[in-house]
Amino acid sequence: MQLFNDNLYKDETKAIRYNTIIYNNAKKYNLKSAMGDFYYNTAFIKYSKSDYKLAIAYSKKACKEFYEDKKFDDYLNSISRLCMFLKNDGRGYEAFQLAQNKVKLFKSFSNLSGLGDLYFFIAEYYFETKNYKRAIMYAKIALNGFQKTKNFHGIAQCNLFIGDVYFYLENYSESIKYVKEIDELPDELKSAPEYQIVFNFYMAKNLIRINKYVEAIRFSNTAINLIEKTDFTLIILIEIKLIKADAYQKLGNNFEATKLIRSIEKEIPKYLTDPEVENSLKYINSIKSNIWTAYKQYELALESCRKNLKFKEVDSKTYEDISNLEYKLHRYKEAFESQRIFQEKKIEQLILNQKDNLNELQVLYSVKDNEFKIQNLKIKELKNDLEIKKQKEFLRNSIIVSIILMVILIFVYYIYRIRIKVSQILKYKNEKLENSNELLNKSLREKELLLKEIHHRVKNNLQLVSSILNIQANESPNVSVSEFLDKCQNRISSIALIHQNLYMTENLDKVDFQTYTDELVSCILDSFSEIGKIKYEIVANENRFNIQTSISLGLIISELSCNAIKYAFKDKEDGIIYLEINKLDNNKFELIFGDNGCGSRNKSDGSISIGLELVNLLAMQLNGNLIRLERPGTFYKINFEEVNN
């Protein structure tokens, strides 16, 4: 396998030969994991040739071999590769779902480094779909997994990714914090040119946004030197040089900035096929516009700025810069139109972010109104001058005066129309903002009601906890403190997980029972460190219950699970606990719980344990009852109804 990896990028023919040797040995000695390695390698060879369909097929075969041989780390690595192949085949959402399912299945195995790759793939998917908060959350989970398994490449990858997401969110201090984590890596890794280049690039990119131009130039120079020493030809080199040019321009060194821009324009044709080149071209036009503006060459600056209008995504600042330049060129009509577009784009963005733009528009209106007043004063002064001249040379200048008066009237009318239009725009935007505020206030009132309801539920749940503790305390005087606390902990945890499930979702009234039961059984298994290999088979059928019903069901499952784990598998190394929830009709449901253990777990004196007694009481609260089923092992059925909170 090592020989294959060593030759994969150097001599593909030799690598394929070594992969054939792996296949022959796997067949000869019936080695499933070796066969998995063969399929894994073949899939990557097909991927490198852009044959994604075959790459996917071989990846699935590798996954099957690793899973059957219980090589779970290799299995998860194959799943991660399969997700990458699916994504490149245009099946990104399918890859995302696959990654999520495998994470749910293996998340209790904290020592598997392959889990980190899957979490990171999910984070990348959320970033591509512009769900930045979830992207950061999953990237941090991946980072935690890589730290536990000491996967330093994964740690570096996650830190740089999180830094990049924070950069997009314009949280530059957090971005710098995560990028700087590269310094905490082992020396042999952090000194690698690729990490040093990316580190210096991200630092320069953040520093220029917080106006630390000298430091941005220093990091840019380091990155450029590293790229030139390693003979890399990457689009990142263009981006770093642009950051450096921008910093020079902001510092007033337009000569150095111009020299850099000219060298970049000579290099950029090599990267025209790169999807990132569009951002670089926009950056070039912006810097050139700033340089021409510094030289008071407003016509050339305007020409550079307008080049950015041809791209698909045009930000509002481009229109603002164009408006300012047109104003300096005394093209007031065009300046006003560009300013209007700028304001509309800005208002749209602010409305999306639920921010108030009224003050800015009022300021803009005041400025324009003052400008109009000044123009009117100038017109009056001009009229007075004309009247004086008219008295002196009435006959000779009568025609000229008439023409000037006509122009003035047209100009006043034009100003009047503009003021009316601005007023209409303000009125329309005010109405939209008022509607938005009304919706926000309504949402706030709803949230306040939900918060009061949650406090009420917490009070009821605390009373339930108190009752459980009293029941447990009366179970037997001979129960040890440790056993008492373990039982109490499991019962209380089932209630706590309900609230955790609620606040982790937007729905504060309904609990996703599949997710809840997955987390609940993980919690229960963690509390029994001495148990053997016990598996859960859970089918919740996408049912969602309100909090009161969920708490009762959670306590029932907790009690039956603890009984099964403690008593059902004494003579078995492997055990299976079954849990199924089915909807019968409108408000009626069925819970089936069982195990493949040694049979009945009733006490020898024929009494019912406090746990089963508690289950009976909880079933009655759900308008149901506990029924023992005649099946191998121990099985119970509860027909119940969803109760009101």
Secondary structure, DSSP 8 states (H G I E B T S, - for coil): -HHHHHHTTT-HHHHHHHHHHHHHHHHHHT-HHHHHHHHHHHHHHHHHTT-HHHHHHHHHHHHHHHHHTT-HHHHHHHHHHHHHHHHHTT-HHHHHHHHHHHHHHHTT-TT-HHHHHHHHHHHHHHHHTT-HHHHHHHHHHHHHHHHHHT-HHHHHHHHHHHHHHHHHTT-HHHHHHHHGGGGGS-HHHHTSHHHHHHHHHHHHHHHHHTT-HHHHHHHHHHHHHHHHHHT---HHHHHHHHHHHHHHHHTT-HHHHHHHHHHHHHHGGGGTTSTTHHHHHHHHHHHHHHHHHHTT-HHHHHHHHHGGGGSS---HHHHHHHHHHHHHTT-HHHHHHHHHHHHHHHHHHHHHTT---HHHHHHHHHHHHHHHHHHHHHHHHHHHHHHHHHHHSHHHHHHHHHHHHHHHHHHHHHHHHHHHHHHHHHHHHHHHHHHHHHHHHHHHHHHHHHHHHHHHHHHHHHHHHHHHHHHHHTT-TT--HHHHHHHHHHHHHHHHHHHHHHHTSS-SSEEEHHHHHHHHHHHHHHH-TT--EEEEEEE-TT-EEEHHHHHHHHHHHHHHHHHIIIIITTT-SEEEEEEEEEE-SSSEEEEEEEESSSS----TTS---HHHHHHHHHHHHTT--EEEE-SSSEEEEEEEE----
